[in-house]
Amino acid sequence: MSQAQQAADIAFDHVGVTYPNGFVGLDDITLRIGGGEMVAVVGLSGAGKSTLVRTINGLVPISSGQITVGDVGLKGLRGKGLRTVRSEIGMIFQSFNLAKRTTVINNVLMGRLYHTPAWRALLAAWKRDDVELAMQALERVEIVHKAYAKASELSGGQQQRVAIARSLAQRPRVILADEPTASLDPPTSHVVMRDLQRINADLGITVVVNLHFLDLARRYGQRLLGLREGRLVFDGPGADADEGVFESIYGRSLTAEDMLPGHQQAAV
Amino acid sequence: MTTFPIAVPPPGDAPGIATRHPDEHRPWPHKPRTWPRALVIAAVICALTAWSAIAIQFDPATLIRNAHNASRTLVQLFQPDYTFIPDTAGALLETVQMAVIGTAVSVALALPISFLASRVTNPSTVVLGVARFIMNVIRSIPDLLYAAVFVTVIGTGAISGVFALVLFDLGIMVKLISEALDGLDRGGQEAALASGATWLKADRIAMLPEVAPSYISQTIYVFELNIRASTVIGLVGAGGLGMLIDKVRTFYQYHYLSTIILEVLVIILALELLSSASRKRLLI
């Protein structure tokens, strides 16, 4: 598959997010993610991991500051402009977010909706090129033989790979992953993380993934972002993240619960 | 590992519930008192029932006073005249045809309107409010009233009946399907929107397949309703079996009336069997 598009730079400039109920999701975040990086975001639940990832495609609107993806500013962006930015950013969710009662290939083709005219979408008359692209995306995650199976018939790991294929079908410059392994068992978690790693390495797509388990984050994130109460408290290579760093992120020392259980079974 | 002798209670202690030191005693929460409220509600319901019965002069004795008359009618009703069946064929067919057309038109219209009337598939609160308001008005009018209005406006016959059925079904269908949409998992839709799709495209591709089984199932239900309804709306002249019922009733031909009632019963039962069988197949 030719993913010729250049990966985007993502820049956060004093970004703040305050939810309607007054909860501060992000507090004055400034950082830059270069094209082709693989970044893992860690922190306690409620620390703003999800918020950070979801501001990049505008699923969560920012209250202050500015985010630029490529050369487009997201603040206040709506309608066609926002959809154009989103079309270049794939997203993978904790609960897979597939339409479970339709086929795998239809789910992957969803990634082509931005480029599909409304009349074609209404008739589900997909372009031949888009079907080809979707099949290639399924092949990349080694699940193309399931193309015409119903999504609900697949296992959790297979469903997540369909979701990865859907994001690949977008020909994205960035892939965001919001706790992609939280609904998966440890061996499957590694399969999915390796898929993401390969996509990053082979296609040069920027990957921003937030992870609950520190060992996964340290292993797969070349760069680690640590969030605590909406603030960025660590930004550096995963290897530099020692005990002290984790204490600053988690406010306590490391325990077994912060590690993926039994991950050595699935060691590479 | 230390083992605890849970099977043998320490001497002097009652078995079962662990003993607590008297100083540790805290009162358990009190069960809230609910009986005064229950009493008030029961009294209100009784009062309403009594008031209604007095207002409409409900008197079970009427049934006994008219027993002679009633028994004669009942005897006739219990002797259906099966030779009448061929004469009902035309009206019966018309009832089924009305039900088919009414169902087809109404479910086709109901699908897009349901997407407008669900909070989950329509982001515009204004359009949502307008769609829901119009549908509430349509649904608040009973089928018989629609039939009476169309018979007055268009004239007697099946076409008035079809219009009445369409509006009646539309109200039910949109209510059921938009509520089914409200309860769906929105994961696919969220993903489609996150990839730059418009709401229209996301709803079509991610939400329609999810709501399809309940759409088909409710279509069968509405068809069932239509068979029932089209026997009733005929009473005001809107075609089908109902018109025939009205005729034989006017001439006190109770042998015929019971034949028609039996026919309807058989059709409804057959439809029930058919629909429950197809629903089972649908929802595997």
Interface residues (C-beta under 8 A of the other chain):
Chain A: N57 L59 L82 R83 T84 V85 R86 S87 E88 I89 G90 M91 F93 S95 F96 N97 L98 A99 K100 R101 T102 N106 N107 L109 M110 G111 L113 Y114 T116 A118 A121 L122 A124 A163 R166 S167 Q170
Chain B: D185 G187 G188 Q189 E190 A191 A192 L193 A194 S195 G196 A197 T198 L200 K201 A202 R204 I205 A206 M207 P209 E210 A212 P213
